[in-house]
Amino acid sequence: MKPVLKMSLLAATILLAVGCQDEKTTETTPAEPAKVEQVAAEATSEKATEAFASEDQKSAYAIGASLAQYLSANLDQQKELGLELNRDDVLAGVSDVFANKSRMTPEETQQALQDLDKRVSDIVAEKAKVESEKSIKAGEEFRAEFEKQEGVAKTESGLLYQVEKSAEGEKPAATDTVQVHYKGTLTDGTEFDSSYKRNQPATFPLNQVIPGWTEGVQLMPVGSKFKFVIPPELAYGSQANPSIPANSTLVFEVELLQIVKADKPATELETQ
């Protein structure tokens, strides 16, 4: 993890748009939005021009504003983790360095940042562990209840499936490319992916997706619709992303539309 308070060059040079709002109000009608935006833009531009004597001054101010934005966001993140980093202390560090009165040597500064990194890493790791344990427990409970439902079958690997619409079509092999419509959710019903919402079926080689899909879709005749409940070891395991927590049990509703032959183009399945 990078030092959380070390400002990147990008963060230091991004020009932040600072909105200025006049205390005066102007009566308008709903039919005049363009005029309102123009008046606001002109007022903001005038104030910006009055505030700075030169382009250099404006640029310097923008760097400071960017730095403040960056530091503020980082301090907020640390607060969410339970760390209380005082903004006055941060400002004191900036002021002291500019005045060549730093109370820490560069080596001490770097060590302090490394120590902070470790504290943050430890907190994040502990939170991830707790969330992972919650996901495992929730998945186990969900699978146990789903397995009790009528028509649910379980494979040797632990994959659970239920036929929602039967068909008599051909079944694909693991080496086939298939076209499907699908919806994926967590056990609490949170949807993380859907080809239906994109209004575009997904086409992909069956041996290039998560194991639960590779195994499950091979059970499907073309034209059928199955519901799969996939344990974490057949899904993404301990890997986490913003939409799927680590060790999540995943629920998919899948329609097998066709087995795509070699002369037809295929597109990669859009997963998280």
N, C-alpha and C positions, 0 to 999 in steps of 0.2 A: 504493500500500500504506500502511495506517495505521501510525503508530509502534508498534512491537511491544511496548514497555513502557509505553504509555500506558493506564492503567486506565479502562475504560468505567464509566459510572454503574451499569449492570446488574451488572457484575462486582463492583462495590464493595458492592452491597446484597443480593446473593444470600446467603441463610442456608444455610451448609453444615452438613450433618448429620455431626457428629463422633462416630463410634462408640467407645464405651468398653467394654472387655472386662475382666471381673473375672478375676483369676488363679485363683479357685476354680473347680472343675469340679463339675457336678451330674450324677449318674447318672440317665439317663432311658431310656425305651423308645421305639421308633419310633412307638408309638401316641400319644405325648404332644407333638407338635410345637407345638400351640397353647399349651400350658403353658410350654414352653421359651421361646417368643417373648415371652410375657407377663412371665416372670421377667426376661428380658434387658431388655425395655423399661422395667420398673419400676426395675431397677438403674441403667440409663443415666439415667433421669429423676431419680433420687435424687442421683446424682453431679453432674448438671448443676445441680440446685438448690443443692447444697452449694458448688459452685465459684463461684457469682456471688451477690453481695450484693443486686443489684437487676436489674430488667429493663434499665435503661440500661447497666449494666455488661455484661450479656450481649450486648446489641445492639452495643456498642462492640467487644467481643471478636469477634463474628461478622463485623463489617466487616473487622477485622484478619485473621481467618482467611480470608475471601473474597479479600482482597488477596494474601495469601500463596499461596493456591491459584492465583490468576490469574498471579502472577509466576513461580511454580514451573513452571507449564505452559508459559509463554513461554520461560523459560530452557531447558527441555527441548527445545523446538522449535529454538531457536538451536543447541543442542549437536548435534542431528541434522544441522544444516547445516554443522557444523564450527567454529562459533563458541564460544569458551570465555568465557562471562560469569560472573564469580565471584559467588556468592550473598552473600558477605560484603560485597562492594562495593555490591550492591543494597541490603542492609540498612543500610549506612553512609549511602547516599543518603537513605533514608527517615528514619533517625535524625537526620541533620544538618538536614534540612528541618524536622522537628518541633521541633528545638532552635534554629531560626533561625540555623543555622551553615552553610548550604549553601556548598560550594566552587565552585558554578557559578551564574551569573546565569540568570534565566529564558530569556534569549535564547541563552545557551550551552547550556543544557539542551535547548532545542528544536532547535538546530543539531546537537547530538550525536545526538539521536533521528533526525533527518533523515538524518544520515550513516549511522547503523545501518540505517535503512530501505533506503538505496541499496545497502549491502553485502549485505543479505539479498536484495534484488531481483536483484542481479547473480548471486548464488549460485543462486537459484531459476531464473533464466533459463538459466544454463549447464546446470544439471541437466535442465531441460526440453528443451534442445537435444540433449543426449546421449540422453535417453529417446526423443525424436522420431526421431533418426537410427537408433536401435536398432529402433524400430517400423517405419520405412521399409524397413530391410534385411530384417527378419524377414518383412514382408509380401511383398516382392519374391520372396524365396526360397520362401515358401509358395505364392504364385500360380504360380510357375514349375513347382513340383512338381505342384500340383493340375491344371494345364493338360495334363500328360502322362497323366492318368488317362483311362481309357476312357469315352467318352460325354460328355466335357467340351467345351462350346462357348464361344466368346468373341465378344462383340459388338464393334462398332467403338469403343465408348467404353472398352472394357477390362473390362467386366463378364464374369465367368466363371460358368457355370451347368451343372448336371448334373441330368438328369431322374431322380428316384428312384422316382416312380410316375406313369405316364402316364394320361391321361384324354382323353375326347372332348368335354368340355363347352365352353361359350362362353368366349372370352377377353375380359377387361375392357379398356376404354379408359382412358386417363390421367385422364379426367374422371369415371370411375365410382367408387363407394364399394364396397369389398370387405370380406369377412369372412375372416379367416385364423387359423390356428394357426401359431406359429413359435417357434423357439429361436435366440438369437444368441450367438455365442462369439467370442473372440479367436483368433488363429492358434495359440496354445498350448493351446487347449481350454477356457480360462476362460470360464464362462458369465456373461453380464451381463444377460440378459433372456430370459424365457420365458413365453409365454401358457399353455403346458402346465402349468407349475408353479402358475399362478394358477387353472388349471382354468376358464379363461374366454377364448374366442376374442376376437380384437381386430377392431374394425370401424373403418375410417377411409377418408377420401377419398384416392385413390391419388396425386393430385397434391400432397398436403400432407406427404409423407414424404421421406426422403433419395432422391437421384436414382437410386441403385442399386435401390431398391425400386420406384420409379415405373416404371423401365424393365423390371426383371426380372419383376414380377408380370404385366405385360402380355403376357408370353410364355407364361403359364400358362393352360391350360384349367381350368375349374372341376372340382374333384375330383382334380387332380394335386398332386404334391409335388415341389418342386425344391430343390436345394442351390445357394445363391449364394455366391460369393466376391467381395466388393465392395472394390475398391481405395479408398484414403483419399479421393481426389478425388470419388468417387461416394458417399462416406459422410459423415463429419464433418470431414474434412480436418485442419487444424491445431488445431481446437477439441478441447479435452480436458475430461474430467470424471473423478470418482473411479473409475469403472468402465471407461472407455475412454480409453487414452492417446492423445495427439495423433498424427495420421497413421497410425492403425491400419487394417490390412486387416481387414474383418469377414466372418464366416462365418455365414450364415443357412440354416436348414432351414425351408421355408415350405410349408404346405398351403393351397391356395385352396379355401375351403369354399363360398363363394357370392358372386355379385355382388348387392349390396343395392340394391333398387329404391328410388325416391324416397319411396314411402309407408311405408318401414320406417325405424325410428330408427337412428342411428349414434352410436357413442361414439368418442372420440379414442383413437388408438393410444398406448399407454403405452410411451414410449421413455425413455431414461435421463434 
